[in-house]
Amino acid sequence: MKRVGLYFGSFNPVHNGHLEVAHYFLEKSQVEVVWFVLSPQNPLKAKDDLLPNEIRLELLKQALSESKFYSVCQIEFERAAPHYTNETLETLEEKYPNFSFSLLLGADNVAQFDRWKDHQKLMDTYPIYVYPRKNYSLKEPYYSHKNIIHLEAPLVSYSATAIRELLDSGKNASHLMPKKCWELIQANNWFIKH
């Protein structure tokens, strides 16, 4: 069975922190590859500052283009909204019966896990690797659950929100994202408020 790690996110935009976390996931877990599952819209988040799907998809493809261990998974674009993780996993299991799946989630997501649809089933069914996020710590019942694995990874000191704010104000964020992504953003004036 091929062991696949699923890294769900809006990747708005994808940045070096996402890639660092994926690297630690690949190194510290049993997964063989990491699929970045681009979410058209998180049911628990506002859509206010979300770049169009096509732009986020193109940036993600560029960011992952040179790695044989990372790829983009567009499964949520094939399904009607809203997109719930448990339903996406059911679709993936039907489509790839010889694969086993693990999830990668930030501690901030796990902190609100009880708001997720069928979160208990997710926890009971799949290994869930949790990477640290500033100001978030896991509490029971999540902290000691048998399928929750605490990923030892450094804290990423910036976020996609902070990068969007830099870009919106015309500041340089090239050091925070893959070069190809920065070049695409600059060439197309994405994130620049008009």
Backbone hydrogen bonds, N-H to C=O, Kabsch-Sander energy under -0.5 kcal/mol:
donor,donor_aa,acceptor,acceptor_aa,energy
2,K,98,N,-1.6
4,V,2,K,-0.7
4,V,100,S,-3.0
5,G,33,V,-2.8
6,L,102,S,-2.9
7,Y,5,G,-0.6
7,Y,35,W,-2.9
8,F,6,L,-0.7
8,F,104,L,-0.6
9,G,37,V,-1.9
12,N,13,P,-0.7
14,V,11,F,-0.8
16,N,176,L,-2.7
18,H,15,H,-0.7
19,L,15,H,-1.4
20,E,16,N,-2.6
21,V,17,G,-2.4
22,A,18,H,-2.2
23,H,19,L,-2.1
24,Y,20,E,-2.2
25,F,21,V,-2.3
26,L,22,A,-2.5
27,E,23,H,-2.4
28,K,24,Y,-2.8
29,S,25,F,-1.1
32,E,3,R,-3.0
33,V,3,R,-1.2
34,V,69,F,-3.0
35,W,5,G,-3.2
36,F,34,V,-0.6
36,F,71,S,-3.1
37,V,7,Y,-1.6
37,V,35,W,-0.9
38,L,36,F,-1.0
38,L,73,C,-1.5
39,S,9,G,-2.8
45,K,42,N,-1.9
50,L,47,K,-1.6
51,L,49,D,-0.5
55,I,52,P,-0.6
56,R,52,P,-2.1
57,L,53,N,-2.7
58,E,54,E,-2.2
59,L,55,I,-2.5
60,L,56,R,-2.2
61,K,57,L,-2.6
62,Q,58,E,-2.3
63,A,59,L,-2.4
64,L,60,L,-1.8
65,S,61,K,-0.8
65,S,62,Q,-0.7
67,S,64,L,-1.8
71,S,34,V,-1.8
73,C,36,F,-2.8
74,Q,72,V,-0.5
77,F,74,Q,-2.1
78,E,74,Q,-0.6
78,E,75,I,-1.1
83,H,41,Q,-0.6
84,Y,82,P,-0.7
88,T,84,Y,-2.3
89,L,85,T,-2.6
90,E,86,N,-1.8
91,T,87,E,-2.1
92,L,88,T,-2.5
93,E,89,L,-2.6
94,E,90,E,-1.9
95,K,91,T,-2.2
96,Y,92,L,-2.7
99,F,96,Y,-1.7
100,S,2,K,-2.9
102,S,4,V,-2.1
103,L,127,P,-2.7
104,L,6,L,-2.2
105,L,129,Y,-2.9
107,A,131,Y,-2.1
109,N,106,G,-0.9
110,V,106,G,-2.0
111,A,107,A,-1.9
112,Q,108,D,-0.5
112,Q,109,N,-1.0
113,F,110,V,-1.8
115,R,112,Q,-2.2
116,W,113,F,-1.9
119,H,116,W,-1.2
122,L,118,D,-2.0
123,M,119,H,-2.5
124,D,120,Q,-2.4
125,T,121,K,-1.5
126,Y,122,L,-2.5
128,I,147,N,-3.6
129,Y,103,L,-3.3
129,Y,127,P,-0.5
130,V,149,I,-3.0
131,Y,105,L,-2.2
131,Y,129,Y,-0.5
136,Y,133,R,-1.8
142,Y,139,K,-1.3
143,Y,139,K,-1.4
145,H,142,Y,-1.0
148,I,145,H,-1.6
149,I,128,I,-3.0
149,I,147,N,-0.7
150,H,148,I,-0.5
151,L,130,V,-2.9
151,L,149,I,-0.7
152,E,150,H,-0.5
153,A,151,L,-1.2
157,S,155,L,-0.5
163,I,159,S,-2.0
164,R,160,A,-2.7
165,E,161,T,-2.1
166,L,162,A,-2.0
167,L,163,I,-2.7
168,D,164,R,-3.1
169,S,165,E,-1.5
170,G,167,L,-1.6
171,K,166,L,-2.8
176,L,173,A,-2.0
177,M,174,S,-0.9
181,C,178,P,-0.5
182,W,178,P,-2.2
183,E,179,K,-2.6
184,L,180,K,-2.0
185,I,181,C,-2.6
186,Q,182,W,-2.5
187,A,183,E,-2.6
188,N,184,L,-1.8
189,N,185,I,-0.9
190,W,185,I,-1.4
192,I,189,N,-1.1
193,K,191,F,-0.6
